[in-house]
């Protein structure tokens, strides 16, 4: 039984390495992704806002919550990510909130943007792990760049 489990584990690791090799990315199947950052928006944010992140070792996934607001999930080197958001009217935004706290392996960082259409810089509230515990408030850290 143990040999079969080890064989399955080795086969899955080999499959991950092969898939990443075909995708052109280096892979370590046992490397932990300790840095996890989730960027969300409050209820006043427009529905047409979209976000993405890029950088070395950064992996992203964008989903939408029940209200239709985006949730940007960043794993890997989250503190190295360049976050960019945009709207259909051509407005572009950026933030460095992902660099404000030290990352831990046990708890992701959740950031909520308090969106205000009339302002060029908005507040981001950071929470660690349990979403009710506010760790830091970053005033004027979600900035319109265009």
C-alpha positions in Angstrom: 0.0 0.0 0.0 2.8 2.5 0.9 4.6 1.7 -2.3 1.6 2.4 -4.4 1.1 5.8 -2.6 4.8 6.7 -3.3 4.5 5.7 -6.9 1.3 7.8 -7.3 3.1 10.8 -5.7 6.1 10.4 -7.9 3.9 10.1 -11.0 2.0 13.3 -10.1 5.2 15.2 -9.4 6.6 14.1 -12.8 3.3 15.1 -14.5 3.5 18.6 -12.9 7.1 19.1 -14.0 6.2 17.9 -17.6 3.2 20.2 -17.8 5.3 23.2 -16.6 8.1 22.4 -19.0 5.6 22.5 -21.9 4.3 25.8 -20.6 7.8 27.2 -20.5 7.9 27.7 -16.7 10.4 26.2 -14.3 8.8 23.9 -11.7 9.4 22.5 -8.3 6.3 20.4 -7.3 7.2 20.5 -3.6 7.9 24.3 -3.4 5.4 25.9 -1.0 3.6 29.1 -2.1 3.7 30.8 1.2 2.9 34.2 -0.2 -0.8 34.6 -0.8 -2.5 38.0 -1.5 -6.2 38.5 -2.2 -7.3 41.9 -3.6 -11.1 42.6 -3.3 -13.4 45.6 -3.7 -16.1 47.0 -1.5 -19.8 47.3 -2.5 -19.3 50.8 -4.0 -16.8 49.6 -6.7 -18.1 49.5 -10.3 -18.8 46.2 -11.9 -16.6 46.9 -14.9 -13.4 47.0 -13.0 -10.8 44.3 -13.9 -7.4 43.5 -12.4 -4.3 41.5 -13.1 -0.8 41.1 -11.7 2.5 40.3 -13.2 6.1 39.7 -12.1 8.7 37.0 -11.7 7.3 33.9 -10.0 3.8 35.5 -9.7 0.7 33.4 -10.4 -2.7 35.0 -10.6 -6.3 34.0 -10.8 -9.2 36.4 -11.2 -12.7 35.5 -10.1 -15.8 37.4 -9.2 -17.8 37.5 -5.9 -21.6 37.2 -5.7 -22.0 40.9 -6.3 -19.9 40.8 -9.5 -16.8 42.5 -8.1 -13.4 41.1 -9.0 -11.2 39.1 -6.6 -7.6 39.0 -7.7 -5.7 36.0 -6.1 -1.9 36.3 -6.2 0.3 33.4 -5.1 4.0 32.8 -5.5 6.1 35.9 -5.1 3.2 38.1 -4.2 5.4 40.8 -2.8 7.0 41.2 -6.2 3.8 41.5 -8.1 2.9 44.6 -10.1 -0.9 45.0 -9.8 -2.8 46.9 -12.4 -6.6 47.5 -12.6 -8.7 49.1 -15.3 -12.2 50.1 -16.2 -14.1 50.2 -19.5 -14.0 54.0 -19.6 -10.2 53.9 -19.9 -9.3 54.6 -16.2 -6.3 52.7 -14.9 -5.2 52.1 -11.4 -2.3 50.6 -9.5 -1.5 49.7 -5.9 1.5 48.5 -3.9 -0.6 47.2 -1.0 0.9 43.7 -1.6 4.2 45.0 -0.3 3.0 46.6 3.0 3.1 43.5 5.2 5.5 40.7 5.8 4.1 37.4 4.5 3.7 34.3 6.7 3.2 30.7 5.6 0.1 30.2 7.7 -2.1 33.2 6.8 -2.9 35.0 3.5 -3.2 38.7 3.3 -6.7 40.1 2.3 -6.9 43.6 0.9 -10.2 45.4 0.4 -10.3 48.6 -1.7 -12.7 51.3 -0.5 -13.6 52.5 -4.0 -14.7 56.1 -4.6 -15.3 57.2 -8.2 -14.6 60.9 -7.5 -11.1 60.3 -6.1 -7.7 59.7 -7.7 -6.4 57.8 -4.6 -8.4 55.4 -2.4 -7.9 53.5 0.8 -6.9 49.8 1.1 -7.7 47.9 4.3 -5.4 44.9 5.0 -6.4 41.9 7.0 -4.3 38.8 7.8 -5.8 35.4 7.9 -9.2 35.8 9.5 -10.9 38.5 7.5 -12.4 40.3 10.5 -9.0 41.3 12.0 -7.7 44.6 10.5 -3.9 44.8 10.5 -3.2 48.0 8.6 -5.1 50.8 6.8 -3.3 52.2 3.8 -4.7 55.6 2.9 -4.2 56.8 -0.7 -2.6 53.5 -1.8 -5.0 52.5 -4.7 -4.1 55.2 -7.2 -5.6 56.3 -10.5 -2.7 56.5 -13.0 -4.6 57.6 -16.1 
